[in-house]
């Protein structure tokens, strides 16, 4: 059976974050997405993304830019029930199935 190539339009959609839920203002949302994508891309390799190092980099960057106590969860197939500071929660997907949760408490 021949494998069909992924259409270019779908590849472009997979290379941007798809935000499922956020209570951030649009400016903060854009800046946090840039930090998240940068952290994931920096720790991506041939064997996949090093989730531990990427989440540590994202957390440390957000702590430096916006004050302490940010949390970052990266992975596939997790759920959450958290209490976060108003205006600091974002849940999104990147590269198809990689879920990202960032919040401050």
Residue frames as a rotation matrix with the C-alpha (Angstrom) as fourth column:
UNK 1
0.584 0.812 0.000 0.00
0.812 -0.584 0.000 0.00
0.000 0.000 -1.000 0.00
UNK 2
-0.288 -0.683 0.671 1.40
0.662 -0.648 -0.376 3.38
0.692 0.336 0.639 -1.00
UNK 3
-0.111 0.165 -0.980 1.67
0.873 -0.455 -0.175 6.12
-0.475 -0.875 -0.094 1.60
UNK 4
0.488 0.348 0.801 0.12
0.717 -0.683 -0.140 9.38
0.498 0.643 -0.582 0.51
UNK 5
-0.654 -0.755 0.052 2.17
0.609 -0.566 -0.556 12.50
0.450 -0.332 0.829 1.23
UNK 6
-0.059 0.582 -0.811 0.80
0.843 -0.406 -0.352 15.02
-0.534 -0.705 -0.467 3.71
UNK 7
0.453 0.283 0.845 -0.64
0.764 -0.611 -0.205 18.04
0.458 0.739 -0.494 1.89
UNK 8
-0.568 -0.764 0.305 1.28
0.541 -0.626 -0.561 21.29
0.620 -0.153 0.770 2.35
UNK 9
-0.059 0.630 0.774 -1.75
-0.401 -0.725 0.559 23.02
0.914 -0.277 0.295 3.85
UNK 10
0.864 0.373 -0.338 -1.98
0.095 0.538 0.838 20.41
0.494 -0.756 0.430 6.60
UNK 11
0.063 -0.930 -0.363 1.77
0.907 0.205 -0.367 20.69
0.416 -0.306 0.856 7.29
UNK 12
-0.560 -0.238 0.793 1.40
0.074 -0.968 -0.239 24.44
0.825 -0.076 0.560 7.76
UNK 13
0.425 0.802 0.420 -1.48
-0.458 -0.209 0.864 23.96
0.781 -0.559 0.278 10.20
UNK 14
0.774 -0.158 -0.613 0.54
0.499 0.748 0.438 21.44
0.389 -0.645 0.658 12.24
UNK 15
-0.249 -0.969 0.004 3.44
0.814 -0.211 -0.541 23.92
0.525 -0.131 0.841 12.59
UNK 16
-0.542 0.111 0.833 1.39
-0.366 -0.923 -0.115 26.46
0.756 -0.368 0.541 14.54
UNK 17
-0.980 0.183 -0.074 -0.19
0.139 0.372 -0.918 26.20
-0.140 -0.910 -0.390 17.93
UNK 18
-0.310 0.949 0.064 -3.92
0.092 -0.037 0.995 25.51
0.946 0.314 -0.075 18.06
UNK 19
-0.925 -0.041 0.378 -5.28
-0.344 -0.331 -0.878 27.10
0.162 -0.943 0.292 21.21
UNK 20
-0.463 0.770 -0.440 -8.12
0.543 0.638 0.545 25.15
0.700 0.014 -0.714 22.80
UNK 21
0.698 0.669 -0.256 -8.66
0.619 -0.385 0.685 27.35
0.360 -0.636 -0.683 25.88
UNK 22
-0.548 -0.835 -0.057 -7.12
0.729 -0.442 -0.523 30.49
0.411 -0.328 0.851 27.30
UNK 23
0.650 0.685 -0.328 -8.02
0.759 -0.599 0.254 33.39
-0.022 -0.414 -0.910 29.52
UNK 24
-0.323 -0.854 -0.407 -4.94
0.700 -0.505 0.505 35.44
-0.638 -0.122 0.761 28.55
UNK 25
0.517 0.372 -0.770 -5.18
-0.226 -0.809 -0.543 38.75
-0.825 0.455 -0.335 26.73
UNK 26
0.983 -0.016 0.184 -4.18
0.176 0.383 -0.907 38.56
-0.056 0.924 0.379 23.08
UNK 27
0.525 -0.847 0.087 -0.77
-0.688 -0.482 -0.543 40.20
0.501 0.225 -0.836 23.56
UNK 28
-0.068 -0.520 0.851 0.29
-0.897 0.406 0.176 37.82
-0.437 -0.751 -0.494 26.35
UNK 29
0.665 0.408 0.625 -1.19
-0.117 0.884 -0.453 34.89
-0.737 0.228 0.636 24.44
UNK 30
0.931 -0.340 -0.131 0.98
-0.141 -0.004 -0.990 35.67
0.336 0.941 -0.052 21.39
UNK 31
0.152 -0.933 0.326 4.13
-0.903 -0.266 -0.338 36.05
0.402 -0.243 -0.883 23.50
UNK 32
0.050 -0.082 0.995 3.51
-0.713 0.695 0.093 32.82
-0.700 -0.714 -0.024 25.44
UNK 33
0.910 0.286 0.300 2.85
0.008 0.712 -0.702 30.86
-0.414 0.641 0.646 22.22
UNK 34
0.668 -0.729 -0.149 6.18
-0.452 -0.238 -0.860 32.13
0.592 0.642 -0.488 20.86
UNK 35
-0.116 -0.697 0.708 7.97
-0.992 0.113 -0.051 30.97
-0.044 -0.708 -0.705 24.03
UNK 36
0.371 0.360 0.856 6.25
-0.419 0.888 -0.191 27.57
-0.829 -0.287 0.480 23.88
UNK 37
1.000 0.018 0.015 7.03
0.006 0.411 -0.912 26.96
-0.022 0.911 0.411 20.19
UNK 38
0.396 -0.917 0.050 10.63
-0.709 -0.340 -0.617 28.12
0.583 0.209 -0.785 20.68
UNK 39
-0.084 -0.409 0.909 11.13
-0.927 0.366 0.079 25.80
-0.365 -0.836 -0.410 23.64
UNK 40
0.614 0.378 0.693 9.67
-0.142 0.917 -0.374 22.78
-0.776 0.131 0.617 21.87
UNK 41
0.965 -0.243 -0.098 11.57
-0.082 0.073 -0.994 23.42
0.248 0.967 0.051 18.62
UNK 42
0.242 -0.931 0.274 14.84
-0.916 -0.313 -0.252 23.90
0.320 -0.190 -0.928 20.50
UNK 43
-0.369 -0.364 0.855 14.55
-0.741 0.670 -0.034 20.47
-0.561 -0.647 -0.517 22.14
UNK 44
0.792 0.603 0.095 13.22
-0.386 0.616 -0.686 18.59
-0.473 0.507 0.721 19.10
UNK 45
-0.358 -0.928 -0.099 15.51
-0.746 0.221 0.628 16.01
-0.561 0.299 -0.772 17.55
UNK 46
-0.559 0.070 -0.826 15.47
-0.665 0.556 0.498 12.96
0.494 0.828 -0.265 15.34
UNK 47
-0.820 0.222 -0.528 14.07
0.399 0.882 -0.249 10.86
0.410 -0.415 -0.812 18.19
UNK 48
0.250 0.968 -0.022 11.33
0.771 -0.185 0.609 13.38
0.586 -0.170 -0.793 19.02
UNK 49
0.241 -0.065 0.968 10.95
-0.318 -0.948 0.015 16.16
0.917 -0.312 -0.250 21.53
UNK 50
-0.625 -0.428 -0.653 12.70
0.551 0.351 -0.757 15.99
0.553 -0.833 0.016 24.89
UNK 51
0.295 0.921 0.255 9.58
0.410 -0.363 0.837 16.94
0.863 -0.142 -0.485 26.86
UNK 52
0.532 -0.127 -0.837 11.34
0.839 -0.059 0.541 17.40
-0.118 -0.990 0.075 30.21
UNK 53
-0.524 -0.822 -0.224 13.94
0.753 -0.570 0.330 19.83
-0.399 0.004 0.917 28.89
UNK 54
-0.596 0.369 0.713 11.42
0.438 -0.595 0.674 21.71
0.673 0.714 0.193 26.75
UNK 55
0.516 0.850 -0.105 8.99
0.536 -0.225 0.813 22.18
0.668 -0.476 -0.572 29.64
UNK 56
0.253 -0.524 -0.813 11.82
0.878 -0.230 0.421 23.34
-0.407 -0.820 0.402 31.93
UNK 57
-0.779 -0.570 0.262 12.97
0.625 -0.669 0.402 25.92
-0.054 0.476 0.878 29.34
UNK 58
-0.209 0.800 0.563 9.39
0.399 -0.456 0.796 27.19
0.893 0.391 -0.224 28.84
UNK 59
0.651 0.466 -0.599 8.81
0.703 -0.074 0.707 27.46
0.285 -0.882 -0.376 32.59
UNK 60
-0.077 -0.787 -0.612 12.12
0.860 -0.362 0.358 29.24
-0.504 -0.499 0.705 33.24
UNK 61
-0.784 -0.188 0.591 11.56
0.542 -0.672 0.505 31.68
0.302 0.716 0.629 30.37
UNK 62
0.152 0.928 0.339 8.04
0.391 -0.372 0.842 32.55
0.908 0.005 -0.420 31.55
UNK 63
0.538 -0.031 -0.842 9.31
0.840 -0.065 0.539 32.96
-0.072 -0.997 -0.009 35.13
UNK 64
-0.503 -0.828 -0.249 11.97
0.770 -0.560 0.307 35.44
-0.394 -0.037 0.918 33.97
UNK 65
-0.794 0.170 0.583 9.65
0.352 -0.653 0.670 37.42
0.495 0.738 0.459 31.70
UNK 66
-0.076 0.929 0.362 6.43
-0.171 -0.370 0.913 37.49
0.982 0.007 0.187 33.75
UNK 67
-0.063 0.010 0.998 7.35
-0.977 -0.203 -0.060 36.70
0.202 -0.979 0.022 37.34
UNK 68
-0.865 -0.491 0.100 7.67
-0.499 0.826 -0.263 33.48
0.046 -0.278 -0.960 39.30
UNK 69
-0.528 0.549 0.648 5.45
-0.253 0.627 -0.737 30.44
-0.811 -0.553 -0.192 39.74
UNK 70
0.122 0.498 -0.858 4.64
-0.992 0.077 -0.096 29.48
0.018 0.864 0.504 36.14
UNK 71
-0.146 -0.090 0.985 3.95
-0.236 0.970 0.054 25.81
-0.961 -0.225 -0.163 35.45
UNK 72
-0.065 0.063 -0.996 4.27
-0.998 -0.026 0.064 23.96
-0.022 0.998 0.064 32.15
UNK 73
-0.019 0.130 0.991 2.96
-0.185 0.974 -0.132 20.51
-0.983 -0.186 0.006 31.24
UNK 74
-0.172 -0.082 -0.982 3.80
-0.984 -0.027 0.175 18.89
-0.040 0.996 -0.076 27.89
UNK 75
-0.779 -0.176 0.602 2.60
-0.219 0.976 0.002 15.52
-0.588 -0.130 -0.799 26.68
UNK 76
-0.600 0.621 -0.504 -0.04
-0.488 0.214 0.846 13.41
0.634 0.753 0.174 25.02
UNK 77
-0.022 0.723 -0.690 -3.21
0.181 0.682 0.709 12.07
0.983 -0.109 -0.146 26.58
UNK 78
-0.798 -0.163 -0.581 -3.48
0.591 -0.015 -0.807 13.90
0.122 -0.987 0.108 29.88
UNK 79
0.285 0.874 0.393 -6.30
0.542 -0.485 0.686 15.74
0.791 0.018 -0.612 31.59
UNK 80
-0.803 -0.585 -0.112 -6.24
0.444 -0.462 -0.768 18.45
0.398 -0.666 0.631 34.19
UNK 81
0.527 0.849 0.044 -8.31
0.577 -0.395 0.715 20.24
0.624 -0.352 -0.698 36.78
UNK 82
-0.455 -0.828 -0.329 -6.42
0.858 -0.309 -0.410 23.24
0.237 -0.469 0.851 38.12
UNK 83
0.789 0.500 -0.358 -6.90
0.568 -0.816 0.112 26.61
-0.236 -0.291 -0.927 39.72
UNK 84
-0.214 -0.874 0.437 -4.82
0.961 -0.268 -0.065 29.29
0.174 0.407 0.897 38.02
UNK 85
-0.498 -0.057 -0.865 -4.27
0.346 -0.928 -0.138 32.99
-0.795 -0.369 0.482 38.44
UNK 86
0.610 0.792 0.017 -6.71
0.370 -0.265 -0.890 35.01
-0.700 0.550 -0.455 36.31
UNK 87
0.868 -0.178 -0.464 -5.31
-0.467 -0.609 -0.641 35.78
-0.169 0.773 -0.612 32.87
UNK 88
-0.072 -0.996 0.058 -2.54
-0.933 0.088 0.349 33.18
-0.353 -0.029 -0.935 32.95
UNK 89
-0.031 0.129 0.991 -4.02
-0.084 0.988 -0.131 29.90
-0.996 -0.087 -0.020 31.67
UNK 90
0.103 0.105 -0.989 -3.42
-0.988 -0.107 -0.114 28.47
-0.118 0.989 0.092 28.19
UNK 91
-0.025 -0.038 0.999 -4.13
-0.026 0.999 0.037 24.98
-0.999 -0.025 -0.026 26.86
UNK 92
0.442 0.116 -0.889 -3.07
-0.840 -0.294 -0.456 24.34
-0.314 0.949 -0.032 23.27
UNK 93
0.657 -0.248 0.712 -1.79
0.350 0.937 0.003 21.73
-0.668 0.247 0.702 20.82
UNK 94
0.306 -0.647 -0.698 1.33
-0.833 -0.537 0.133 21.89
-0.461 0.541 -0.703 18.66
UNK 95
-0.641 -0.582 -0.500 2.49
-0.766 0.518 0.379 19.60
0.039 0.627 -0.778 15.85
UNK 96
-0.314 0.623 -0.716 -0.77
-0.318 0.642 0.698 17.70
0.895 0.447 -0.003 15.86
UNK 97
0.499 0.604 -0.622 -0.94
0.224 0.604 0.765 15.75
0.837 -0.521 0.166 19.10
UNK 98
-0.523 -0.712 -0.468 1.48
0.704 -0.051 -0.709 17.44
0.481 -0.700 0.528 21.54
UNK 99
0.600 0.793 0.108 -0.59
0.528 -0.494 0.691 19.12
0.601 -0.357 -0.715 24.26
UNK 100
-0.629 -0.768 0.115 0.75
0.470 -0.495 -0.731 22.11
0.619 -0.406 0.672 26.18
UNK 101
0.646 0.744 -0.169 -0.66
0.586 -0.342 0.735 23.50
0.489 -0.574 -0.657 29.39
UNK 102
-0.627 -0.776 0.065 0.88
0.546 -0.498 -0.674 26.65
0.556 -0.387 0.736 30.90
UNK 103
0.567 0.794 0.217 -0.46
0.343 -0.467 0.815 28.55
0.749 -0.388 -0.537 33.87
UNK 104
-0.593 -0.693 0.411 0.60
-0.078 -0.459 -0.885 30.69
0.802 -0.556 0.218 36.78
UNK 105
0.533 0.776 -0.338 -0.50
0.347 0.164 0.923 30.19
0.772 -0.609 -0.181 40.38
